[in-house]
Protein backbone atom coordinates (compact mmCIF):
# COMPACT_ATOMS: atom_id res chain seq x y z
CA UNK A 1 0.00 0.00 0.00
CA UNK A 2 1.21 3.49 -0.87
CA UNK A 3 0.17 7.04 -0.15
CA UNK A 4 -1.48 8.95 -3.00
CA UNK A 5 -2.87 12.46 -3.43
CA UNK A 6 -6.59 12.82 -4.09
CA UNK A 7 -8.02 15.97 -5.67
CA UNK A 8 -11.39 16.81 -4.11
CA UNK A 9 -14.21 19.20 -4.77
CA UNK A 10 -13.74 22.60 -3.07
CA UNK A 11 -14.44 22.56 0.68
CA UNK A 12 -15.04 18.77 0.53
CA UNK A 13 -11.71 17.66 2.00
CA UNK A 14 -13.02 16.73 5.46
CA UNK A 15 -16.21 15.03 4.29
CA UNK A 16 -14.32 13.07 1.63
CA UNK A 17 -11.65 12.03 4.13
CA UNK A 18 -14.43 10.91 6.50
CA UNK A 19 -16.07 8.76 3.82
CA UNK A 20 -12.73 7.16 2.97
CA UNK A 21 -11.96 6.54 6.67
CA UNK A 22 -15.36 4.83 7.02
CA UNK A 23 -14.35 2.56 4.12
CA UNK A 24 -11.13 1.60 5.94
CA UNK A 25 -8.76 3.89 4.02
CA UNK A 26 -6.23 5.84 6.08
CA UNK A 27 -6.26 9.54 5.17
CA UNK A 28 -4.35 12.68 6.01
CA UNK A 29 -5.92 16.11 5.57
CA UNK A 30 -3.51 18.59 7.18
CA UNK A 31 -4.82 21.90 8.45
CA UNK A 32 -3.10 25.13 9.37
CA UNK A 33 -4.11 28.00 11.64
CA UNK A 34 -4.04 31.35 9.83
CA UNK A 35 -4.99 34.94 10.53
CA UNK A 36 -7.34 36.45 7.98
CA UNK A 37 -8.36 40.07 7.69
CA UNK A 38 -12.15 39.79 7.93
CA UNK A 39 -14.55 42.69 8.54
CA UNK A 40 -11.77 45.16 9.33
CA UNK A 41 -10.01 42.97 11.90
CA UNK A 42 -7.74 39.95 12.04
CA UNK A 43 -9.50 36.69 12.89
CA UNK A 44 -7.86 33.34 13.48
CA UNK A 45 -9.19 30.58 11.22
CA UNK A 46 -8.32 26.94 10.60
CA UNK A 47 -8.02 26.07 6.93
CA UNK A 48 -6.67 23.30 4.74
CA UNK A 49 -2.90 23.31 4.23
CA UNK A 50 -3.52 22.02 0.70
CA UNK A 51 -6.99 23.21 -0.39
CA UNK A 52 -8.82 20.58 -2.50
CA UNK A 53 -6.21 17.89 -1.76
CA UNK A 54 -6.02 15.03 0.74
CA UNK A 55 -3.59 12.14 1.13
CA UNK A 56 -4.79 8.53 1.28
CA UNK A 57 -2.96 5.25 1.85
CA UNK A 58 -4.38 2.42 -0.25
CA UNK A 59 -3.70 -0.34 -2.77
CA UNK A 60 -4.48 1.32 -6.11
CA UNK A 61 -5.43 -1.99 -7.76
CA UNK A 62 -7.83 -2.97 -4.96
CA UNK A 63 -9.29 0.42 -3.93
CA UNK A 64 -8.63 2.77 -6.86
CA UNK A 65 -12.05 2.34 -8.48
CA UNK A 66 -13.94 2.73 -5.18
CA UNK A 67 -11.97 5.89 -4.30
CA UNK A 68 -12.55 7.43 -7.74
CA UNK A 69 -16.30 7.13 -7.22
CA UNK A 70 -16.41 8.32 -3.61
CA UNK A 71 -18.51 11.45 -3.09
CA UNK A 72 -16.32 14.56 -3.15
CA UNK A 73 -13.45 12.99 -5.12
CA UNK A 74 -12.63 14.59 -8.45
CA UNK A 75 -9.73 12.23 -9.24
CA UNK A 76 -6.61 10.58 -7.91
CA UNK A 77 -3.64 12.74 -8.91
CA UNK A 78 -1.92 11.05 -11.83
CA UNK A 79 -5.30 9.72 -13.06
CA UNK A 80 -4.54 6.55 -15.11
CA UNK A 81 -1.20 5.93 -13.39
CA UNK A 82 -1.31 7.55 -9.92
CA UNK A 83 2.08 8.57 -8.56
CA UNK A 84 2.82 7.41 -5.00
CA UNK A 85 3.82 10.03 -2.45
CA UNK A 86 7.13 9.17 -0.76
CA UNK A 87 6.55 8.09 2.86
CA UNK A 88 9.14 10.67 4.00
CA UNK A 89 6.80 13.47 2.91
CA UNK A 90 3.89 12.00 4.89
CA UNK A 91 6.14 11.59 7.94
CA UNK A 92 7.44 15.16 7.63
CA UNK A 93 3.85 16.44 7.63
CA UNK A 94 2.83 14.21 10.56
CA UNK A 95 5.84 15.31 12.64
CA UNK A 96 4.67 18.93 12.47
CA UNK A 97 1.04 18.18 13.39
CA UNK A 98 0.02 19.11 16.93
CA UNK A 99 -3.63 18.80 18.02
CA UNK A 100 -4.65 18.23 14.39
CA UNK A 101 -3.02 21.47 13.20
CA UNK A 102 0.31 21.93 11.40
CA UNK A 103 2.65 24.14 13.40
CA UNK A 104 4.38 26.46 10.92
CA UNK A 105 8.05 27.17 11.25
CA UNK A 106 8.38 30.78 12.37
CA UNK A 107 9.95 33.13 9.88
CA UNK A 108 12.87 35.00 11.39
CA UNK A 109 13.20 38.66 10.49
CA UNK A 110 16.22 40.89 11.03
CA UNK A 111 16.18 44.67 11.22
CA UNK A 112 16.43 45.99 7.67
CA UNK A 113 14.85 42.94 5.93
CA UNK A 114 12.60 43.90 3.04
CA UNK A 115 9.08 42.49 3.64
CA UNK A 116 5.73 42.41 1.89
CA UNK A 117 2.41 42.76 3.73
CA UNK A 118 0.23 39.68 3.11
CA UNK A 119 -3.19 40.82 4.34
CA UNK A 120 -5.22 43.80 5.39
CA UNK A 121 -5.60 47.32 4.03
CA UNK A 122 -1.86 47.55 3.18
CA UNK A 123 -1.81 44.20 1.34
CA UNK A 124 0.98 43.92 -1.27
CA UNK A 125 2.78 47.01 0.06
CA UNK A 126 6.50 46.67 0.73
CA UNK A 127 8.26 47.74 3.89
CA UNK A 128 11.43 47.41 5.91
CA UNK A 129 11.33 45.27 9.07
CA UNK A 130 12.14 47.40 12.11
CA UNK A 131 11.36 45.37 15.27
CA UNK A 132 8.98 42.99 17.04
CA UNK A 133 6.36 44.69 19.20
CA UNK A 134 6.50 43.24 22.72
CA UNK A 135 3.61 41.10 23.94
CA UNK A 136 1.84 40.89 20.59
CA UNK A 137 2.04 38.84 17.43
CA UNK A 138 2.88 42.05 15.62
CA UNK A 139 5.93 43.70 14.20
CA UNK A 140 6.87 47.28 13.43
CA UNK A 141 7.82 48.00 9.83
CA UNK A 142 8.70 51.10 7.91
CA UNK A 143 6.13 51.26 5.13
CA UNK A 144 7.46 52.34 1.76
CA UNK A 145 4.65 54.41 0.31
CA UNK A 146 4.34 57.72 -1.47
CA UNK A 147 8.13 58.15 -1.47
CA UNK A 148 8.23 58.40 2.32
CA UNK A 149 8.58 55.97 5.21
CA UNK A 150 5.79 55.51 7.77
CA UNK A 151 6.03 53.49 11.00
CA UNK A 152 3.14 51.01 11.29
CA UNK A 153 2.35 47.93 13.38
CA UNK A 154 1.32 44.93 11.30
CA UNK A 155 0.64 41.21 11.82
CA UNK A 156 0.92 39.41 8.52
CA UNK A 157 4.18 39.82 6.60
CA UNK A 158 6.67 37.67 4.71
CA UNK A 159 10.13 38.24 3.31
CA UNK A 160 10.04 39.89 -0.10
N, C-alpha and C positions, 0 to 999 in steps of 0.2 A: 504494500500500500504506500502511496506517495501523497504529498500535499500538492494541491492544484489551486489555481485562482479561479473564482467564479464571478462573472459579471452579472450584477443584479439590476432590477428596476430601481429607479431613484427612491430613496427612503425605505427600501424593502430589505435592507441588509439584516436587521434583527429578526424580522418575521421569517425570512428565508433560512437564516441560520437555525432558528427554532424548529422549522419543519424538517430540516436535514438532521438535526440532533434527535428529533423524535423517530427518525428512520434509522438511527444508529450510526450516523456519520459524524465524526468529530469535526468541529468547525472552530474557526478563530475569526472574530470580527473586532479588531482592535479599535478602541475609542481614545480620544484625546480631549482634555479639558482646554477650552479656549475662551478668550475674552472677546466679545463682539460689541460693537458700538450700536446699541439698539435704543431708539427713542431718546436720543441725546444723552445717553449714559452707557458706561461699560457694564455688561452683564456677563457672568460666567455661564458658559454652556458646555455640554458634553456632545461631541459630534464624532462621526466616523473618521478614523485616521485616513482611510482610503475610501472615499465616498463611492458607492455602487460596486464595491468589491469585497468579497469575503474569501477566506482560505478554507479548504476542506480536505480532509485526509480520507482517501478512498481508493479502491481498486477500480481503475477506469473501465476495465472490461466487464466487471460485475455490476458496478453502480452507475456508470456513465450515462446510460439511457434514462434511468430513474431520476438522476440529478438534473439532466437537461429539461425534463418535463415537470420539475417541481415548481410550484407557484412562486413567482418572484425572480426566477432564474432567467436571464436572457440567454447566456451561453457559458460554457466552460472556456476560459481563455486558451486559445490555440485551436479551438473548434474541432476539426477532424483529427488532429493529433495534438492533444493537450500537452503542454510542457510542464513537467514537475517542478515544483519550487524546492530548491535545496533546503534540507532540514536545518542548516545553520541559520538561514534567514528566519524561519519560524522560531527557533530557539532565541535568536537575538531579539525578536519582538516580545516573546514571552518573558524574557529576563527583565524587560523594562516595564512590564505590566504590574501595577500595584492597585489593589481593590478594583480591578476591571478597567483601569484607565492607564494609558501609556504615560509615563513620567518623561517629559521632554528634557533633553540635556540643556542646561541653561547656557545662553549665549553670553560670553564674556565681552564687555566693552571696556575700552581704555579711553581716557580723556583724549579728545582729538579725532576719534574714529568717525568717519562719515557714515551716517545712518539714513534710512528712509522710514517714514512713518507709515505703518501698515493699515491703520484704521482710524476712523473719526473724522472730524472736520478738516484736519490737515493731512488727510490721506495722500500718499504719493509725493509729499513735500520732502525735501532733503534737509538734513541738519547735521550739526557737529555734536557728538556726545560730550557732555560736560561733567556730570556726576550723578550718582544714585541719590535719590531723596530718601532720607532716613525714615524707617518705619512704614514705608509704602512700597507697593510694587510699581513704582514710578521712577522715572529718571528725568534729569534736567538736560535739555539740549538747546543748542543755539540754532534757531530756525533760520534757514537761508531763504529769505523772501523779500521781494521788492528791493533788492540790492542793499539790504541792511540785515543785521542779526538781532533776533528777538529771543529772550530767555523764555522758555515755556516748559511746563511739566507735562509729561506724556507717558502713556503706559505701553503702547504697542509699537515697537520699533524692531528693525533688523539691520544688519550691516549692509551697506550699499555696495 
